[in-house]
Amino acid sequence: MHEATGCSYKEATEALQRTVAKSFFTAYSLATTHRSSIKEYWSSALADRRKAW
């Protein structure tokens, strides 16, 4: 029982670390591509808006 608990605890810790690392990576990539992405998003959104009108 104790081994299983330790194993699941280790797996949970590793999963948590992976999640944190993934969120950090996502935030970093968003920050690096922030300006261009925002610009592209708004230009495409405005173009779609014009087409819709």
ABEGO torsion letter per residue (X at the ends): XAAAAAAAAAAAAAAAAAAAAAAAAAAAAAAAAAAAAAAAAAAAAAAAAAAAX
